[in-house]
Amino acid sequence: HKHEKAPSSITTAKKTRESKTDFKPLYMKHREIVNTATKSNPKFLDHTKLVALRHLIHSHPEGGFKEFETQKKLRETLLAFGIKKEEIKDCAGTGLVVDIRGTGPKESTNVVKSIALRADMDGLPIPENNPLLEYKTKTDHAHMCGHDGHMVTILSVA
């Protein structure tokens, strides 16, 4: 079984035991999809936009079960990524549950059928004490636990 060579900038792990799932074919398929999408749409997976989104979310934290603007921004971003509206569902008032279909073969013998990823969205009701930060909090809450980064990391997986 011959695989395409991974790009030189990407290191892939060697299979260390027979029972270990070989994700390389799926990785290569995903890489092909990303490369095709990037060629046809250069703004696809623009990491500078993801960093800007994290800064935006960081500067506008909302308290638990009050993340209405955060939810709205995440939904807009998912839709812009091409996630279908019917795959994005509200959860617990201000959360989201998103179903993203994989690119693997439908008839796979792989035991893994789905993967769940989650991130908290709330900020803490404490002031941010970092006057030099360019994207400093503009509300009475702060993302002191990294929830802003967690949300954007999961968006980048989408």
PASEBA-1860 file (N, C-alpha, C; in nm, 3 decimals):
! residues 158
1> HKHEKAPS> 0.086/-0.118/0.000/0.000/0.000/0.000/0.089/0.123/0.000 ~ 0.081/0.203/-0.102/0.168/0.319/-0.116/0.090/0.446/-0.083 ~ 0.151/0.535/-0.003/0.089/0.662/0.034/0.158/0.776/-0.039 ~ 0.082/0.884/-0.060/0.144/1.006/-0.110/0.243/1.054/-0.006 ~ 0.345/1.121/-0.049/0.441/1.175/0.045/0.382/1.300/0.112 ~ 0.397/1.308/0.244/0.351/1.425/0.318/0.440/1.543/0.283 ~ 0.385/1.664/0.286/0.468/1.783/0.259/0.588/1.784/0.354 ~ 0.702/1.832/0.307/0.824/1.828/0.386/0.813/1.907/0.516
9> SITTAKKT> 0.723/2.005/0.521/0.707/2.084/0.641/0.626/2.012/0.749 ~ 0.567/1.896/0.716/0.483/1.821/0.807/0.554/1.691/0.845 ~ 0.567/1.665/0.973/0.624/1.540/1.019/0.511/1.447/1.055 ~ 0.512/1.327/1.001/0.409/1.229/1.037/0.472/1.121/1.122 ~ 0.395/1.072/1.219/0.445/0.970/1.310/0.457/0.836/1.238 ~ 0.557/0.759/1.276/0.572/0.625/1.222/0.479/0.531/1.299 ~ 0.431/0.432/1.230/0.345/0.333/1.293/0.431/0.248/1.386 ~ 0.399/0.250/1.515/0.482/0.182/1.614/0.430/0.044/1.652
17> RESKTDFK> 0.306/0.013/1.616/0.252/-0.120/1.643/0.144/-0.151/1.540 ~ 0.124/-0.276/1.509/0.028/-0.317/1.406/-0.114/-0.275/1.439 ~ -0.152/-0.277/1.567/-0.290/-0.245/1.603/-0.320/-0.095/1.597 ~ -0.216/-0.015/1.582/-0.235/0.130/1.577/-0.299/0.169/1.444 ~ -0.405/0.250/1.451/-0.474/0.296/1.331/-0.381/0.381/1.247 ~ -0.379/0.357/1.119/-0.297/0.435/1.026/-0.382/0.552/0.975 ~ -0.359/0.670/1.030/-0.436/0.788/0.992/-0.377/0.861/0.872 ~ -0.263/0.814/0.823/-0.195/0.885/0.714/-0.283/0.900/0.590
25> PLYMKHRE> -0.355/0.796/0.544/-0.440/0.814/0.426/-0.548/0.921/0.449 ~ -0.605/0.922/0.568/-0.707/1.024/0.598/-0.644/1.162/0.608 ~ -0.525/1.168/0.668/-0.453/1.295/0.675/-0.425/1.348/0.535 ~ -0.378/1.260/0.447/-0.346/1.302/0.310/-0.471/1.348/0.236 ~ -0.585/1.281/0.259/-0.711/1.322/0.197/-0.751/1.459/0.249 ~ -0.739/1.480/0.380/-0.771/1.610/0.440/-0.680/1.718/0.382 ~ -0.553/1.687/0.372/-0.455/1.782/0.318/-0.492/1.820/0.173 ~ -0.534/1.722/0.096/-0.576/1.745/-0.043/-0.697/1.839/-0.046
33> IVNTATKS> -0.794/1.816/0.042/-0.913/1.900/0.048/-0.874/2.043/0.085 ~ -0.788/2.058/0.186/-0.745/2.191/0.229/-0.668/2.261/0.117 ~ -0.577/2.190/0.051/-0.500/2.251/-0.058/-0.589/2.293/-0.174 ~ -0.686/2.208/-0.209/-0.779/2.241/-0.317/-0.862/2.363/-0.279 ~ -0.912/2.364/-0.156/-0.994/2.477/-0.111/-0.912/2.605/-0.105 ~ -0.787/2.595/-0.062/-0.702/2.713/-0.053/-0.670/2.768/-0.192 ~ -0.648/2.679/-0.290/-0.619/2.725/-0.426/-0.740/2.794/-0.488 ~ -0.859/2.740/-0.465/-0.979/2.800/-0.524/-1.029/2.920/-0.444
41> NPKFLDHT> -0.991/2.927/-0.315/-1.033/3.037/-0.230/-0.916/3.072/-0.138 ~ -0.829/3.164/-0.178/-0.710/3.196/-0.100/-0.738/3.242/0.043 ~ -0.861/3.284/0.071/-0.893/3.329/0.207/-0.927/3.212/0.300 ~ -0.941/3.092/0.241/-0.971/2.972/0.319/-0.858/2.944/0.417 ~ -0.892/2.920/0.542/-0.795/2.891/0.647/-0.689/2.999/0.663 ~ -0.729/3.122/0.653/-0.638/3.234/0.673/-0.613/3.249/0.824 ~ -0.494/3.207/0.869/-0.466/3.208/1.013/-0.468/3.348/1.072 ~ -0.440/3.450/0.991/-0.445/3.586/1.045/-0.588/3.623/1.085
49> KLVALRHL> -0.686/3.569/1.013/-0.826/3.593/1.050/-0.862/3.520/1.179 ~ -0.805/3.401/1.198/-0.830/3.328/1.322/-0.770/3.402/1.442 ~ -0.651/3.455/1.425/-0.588/3.533/1.533/-0.672/3.657/1.563 ~ -0.718/3.726/1.457/-0.802/3.845/1.477/-0.933/3.809/1.548 ~ -0.990/3.692/1.514/-1.112/3.647/1.581/-1.086/3.620/1.728 ~ -0.973/3.557/1.759/-0.940/3.534/1.900/-0.926/3.665/1.975 ~ -0.862/3.762/1.915/-0.847/3.893/1.980/-0.983/3.958/2.001 ~ -1.071/3.948/1.902/-1.206/4.004/1.915/-1.282/3.938/2.029
57> IHSHPEGG> -1.280/3.804/2.033/-1.349/3.732/2.140/-1.287/3.766/2.275 ~ -1.153/3.775/2.279/-1.085/3.808/2.404/-1.128/3.945/2.457 ~ -1.145/4.040/2.367/-1.176/4.177/2.410/-1.324/4.198/2.444 ~ -1.409/4.098/2.416/-1.553/4.111/2.445/-1.607/3.987/2.518 ~ -1.547/3.951/2.633/-1.595/3.834/2.705/-1.733/3.858/2.767 ~ -1.807/3.749/2.777/-1.940/3.755/2.837/-1.948/3.648/2.945 ~ -2.029/3.674/3.049/-2.044/3.579/3.159/-2.118/3.454/3.117 ~ -2.111/3.353/3.203/-2.175/3.225/3.178/-2.324/3.238/3.149
65> FKEFETQK> -2.369/3.171/3.044/-2.508/3.171/2.996/-2.553/3.310/2.950 ~ -2.456/3.396/2.921/-2.484/3.530/2.867/-2.397/3.556/2.744 ~ -2.347/3.450/2.682/-2.255/3.463/2.569/-2.329/3.480/2.437 ~ -2.423/3.573/2.432/-2.506/3.591/2.313/-2.426/3.641/2.193 ~ -2.341/3.741/2.213/-2.261/3.794/2.103/-2.152/3.694/2.062 ~ -2.097/3.623/2.159/-1.996/3.520/2.128/-2.059/3.411/2.043 ~ -2.177/3.363/2.083/-2.248/3.261/2.007/-2.275/3.308/1.864 ~ -2.320/3.433/1.853/-2.350/3.491/1.721/-2.224/3.493/1.633
73> KLRETLLA> -2.111/3.535/1.690/-1.987/3.544/1.614/-1.937/3.405/1.572 ~ -1.948/3.307/1.662/-1.907/3.171/1.629/-1.995/3.114/1.518 ~ -2.126/3.137/1.527/-2.218/3.089/1.423/-2.184/3.151/1.288 ~ -2.162/3.283/1.285/-2.126/3.352/1.161/-1.998/3.294/1.100 ~ -1.901/3.265/1.186/-1.774/3.211/1.139/-1.793/3.071/1.081 ~ -1.869/2.986/1.149/-1.896/2.851/1.100/-1.967/2.855/0.966 ~ -2.065/2.942/0.952/-2.137/2.955/0.825/-2.040/3.002/0.715 ~ -1.952/3.096/0.749/-1.854/3.144/0.651/-1.757/3.032/0.610
81> FGIKKEEI> -1.732/2.936/0.700/-1.647/2.822/0.669/-1.719/2.721/0.581 ~ -1.849/2.739/0.559/-1.924/2.646/0.475/-2.002/2.540/0.551 ~ -2.005/2.551/0.683/-2.087/2.459/0.762/-2.233/2.494/0.736 ~ -2.314/2.393/0.707/-2.456/2.417/0.676/-2.532/2.461/0.800 ~ -2.626/2.553/0.780/-2.705/2.610/0.888/-2.772/2.501/0.972 ~ -2.822/2.396/0.906/-2.893/2.289/0.978/-2.799/2.202/1.062 ~ -2.667/2.215/1.042/-2.570/2.139/1.122/-2.531/2.213/1.250 ~ -2.577/2.338/1.266/-2.544/2.421/1.382/-2.669/2.434/1.468
89> KDCAGTGL> -2.661/2.381/1.590/-2.778/2.381/1.679/-2.746/2.456/1.808 ~ -2.845/2.528/1.860/-2.829/2.596/1.988/-2.827/2.491/2.100 ~ -2.754/2.522/2.206/-2.744/2.433/2.320/-2.735/2.516/2.448 ~ -2.817/2.486/2.545/-2.814/2.554/2.676/-2.829/2.706/2.663 ~ -2.904/2.750/2.565/-2.932/2.893/2.549/-2.829/2.969/2.470 ~ -2.701/2.959/2.509/-2.598/3.038/2.441/-2.485/2.952/2.382 ~ -2.493/2.823/2.397/-2.391/2.734/2.342/-2.427/2.690/2.202 ~ -2.340/2.614/2.142/-2.362/2.558/2.008/-2.318/2.413/2.006
97> VVDIRGTG> -2.392/2.332/1.932/-2.351/2.196/1.899/-2.344/2.193/1.747 ~ -2.230/2.151/1.694/-2.209/2.154/1.550/-2.169/2.015/1.503 ~ -2.241/1.965/1.404/-2.208/1.835/1.344/-2.129/1.860/1.216 ~ -2.007/1.810/1.213/-1.922/1.824/1.096/-1.893/1.684/1.043 ~ -1.928/1.661/0.920/-1.909/1.529/0.858/-1.765/1.513/0.813 ~ -1.708/1.399/0.842/-1.569/1.372/0.805/-1.553/1.338/0.658 ~ -1.428/1.322/0.618/-1.397/1.293/0.478/-1.353/1.148/0.458 ~ -1.356/1.069/0.565/-1.311/0.930/0.555/-1.411/0.843/0.481
105> PKESTNVV> -1.368/0.723/0.445/-1.456/0.631/0.372/-1.575/0.589/0.459 ~ -1.691/0.581/0.399/-1.814/0.545/0.471/-1.807/0.402/0.524 ~ -1.742/0.313/0.451/-1.736/0.171/0.487/-1.610/0.141/0.569 ~ -1.562/0.233/0.646/-1.439/0.215/0.722/-1.456/0.108/0.830 ~ -1.349/0.032/0.853/-1.349/-0.065/0.963/-1.291/-0.002/1.089 ~ -1.256/0.124/1.080/-1.202/0.197/1.193/-1.307/0.202/1.304 ~ -1.266/0.176/1.426/-1.357/0.176/1.540/-1.406/0.318/1.571 ~ -1.325/0.418/1.544/-1.361/0.556/1.573/-1.463/0.604/1.469
113> KSIALRAD> -1.585/0.633/1.512/-1.690/0.678/1.422/-1.715/0.828/1.436 ~ -1.685/0.882/1.554/-1.702/1.026/1.573/-1.609/1.073/1.683 ~ -1.583/1.200/1.680/-1.497/1.263/1.780/-1.571/1.387/1.830 ~ -1.577/1.405/1.961/-1.641/1.523/2.018/-1.534/1.619/2.069 ~ -1.548/1.744/2.031/-1.459/1.850/2.079/-1.547/1.953/2.147 ~ -1.497/2.014/2.252/-1.576/2.115/2.320/-1.486/2.225/2.375 ~ -1.546/2.340/2.394/-1.474/2.452/2.454/-1.573/2.534/2.535 ~ -1.530/2.581/2.650/-1.611/2.675/2.726/-1.608/2.808/2.655
121> MDGLPIPE> -1.713/2.887/2.674/-1.724/3.014/2.604/-1.724/3.135/2.699 ~ -1.744/3.112/2.826/-1.765/3.223/2.919/-1.635/3.288/2.965 ~ -1.650/3.414/3.004/-1.542/3.487/3.067/-1.569/3.492/3.216 ~ -1.468/3.523/3.294/-1.482/3.532/3.439/-1.516/3.675/3.480 ~ -1.594/3.692/3.587/-1.632/3.827/3.632/-1.521/3.895/3.712 ~ -1.404/3.908/3.648/-1.291/3.975/3.712/-1.225/4.067/3.609 ~ -1.161/4.174/3.658/-1.097/4.267/3.563/-0.968/4.209/3.506 ~ -0.937/4.248/3.384/-0.810/4.209/3.323/-0.708/4.316/3.358
129> NNPLLEYK> -0.597/4.275/3.414/-0.496/4.371/3.457/-0.373/4.360/3.368 ~ -0.389/4.402/3.245/-0.279/4.400/3.149/-0.294/4.522/3.058 ~ -0.254/4.640/3.107/-0.275/4.763/3.032/-0.203/4.770/2.898 ~ -0.101/4.687/2.876/-0.025/4.691/2.751/-0.083/4.604/2.641 ~ -0.183/4.523/2.675/-0.242/4.432/2.578/-0.325/4.510/2.476 ~ -0.293/4.494/2.348/-0.362/4.567/2.242/-0.510/4.530/2.231 ~ -0.545/4.407/2.265/-0.683/4.361/2.254/-0.743/4.337/2.393 ~ -0.716/4.431/2.482/-0.761/4.424/2.621/-0.914/4.416/2.630
137> TKTDHAHM> -0.961/4.350/2.734/-1.103/4.334/2.761/-1.174/4.469/2.768 ~ -1.292/4.474/2.705/-1.371/4.597/2.704/-1.499/4.581/2.786 ~ -1.512/4.472/2.860/-1.630/4.448/2.943/-1.584/4.428/3.088 ~ -1.678/4.395/3.176/-1.644/4.371/3.315/-1.606/4.225/3.342 ~ -1.584/4.148/3.235/-1.540/4.010/3.244/-1.406/3.996/3.173 ~ -1.341/3.881/3.193/-1.212/3.858/3.126/-1.198/3.709/3.091 ~ -1.132/3.683/2.980/-1.100/3.545/2.941/-0.965/3.509/3.002 ~ -0.966/3.485/3.132/-0.842/3.456/3.205/-0.804/3.308/3.200
145> CGHDGHMV> -0.893/3.223/3.151/-0.866/3.079/3.147/-0.836/3.030/3.006 ~ -0.831/3.120/2.909/-0.798/3.080/2.774/-0.915/3.034/2.690 ~ -1.037/3.059/2.736/-1.154/3.013/2.660/-1.158/3.073/2.520 ~ -1.109/3.196/2.504/-1.105/3.259/2.372/-1.017/3.179/2.277 ~ -0.902/3.136/2.325/-0.813/3.054/2.244/-0.869/2.916/2.216 ~ -0.938/2.859/2.315/-0.998/2.727/2.296/-1.106/2.731/2.188 ~ -1.190/2.834/2.190/-1.297/2.845/2.090/-1.239/2.856/1.948 ~ -1.138/2.939/1.931/-1.080/2.960/1.799/-1.002/2.837/1.754
153> TILSVA> -0.939/2.767/1.846/-0.869/2.642/1.810/-0.969/2.542/1.754 ~ -1.083/2.527/1.820/-1.184/2.433/1.772/-1.242/2.482/1.638 ~ -1.260/2.612/1.622/-1.305/2.664/1.492/-1.206/2.629/1.383 ~ -1.078/2.632/1.412/-0.978/2.600/1.311/-0.985/2.454/1.270 ~ -1.034/2.369/1.357/-1.053/2.228/1.324/-1.168/2.212/1.225 ~ -1.270/2.298/1.238/-1.386/2.292/1.149/-1.342/2.317/1.006
END
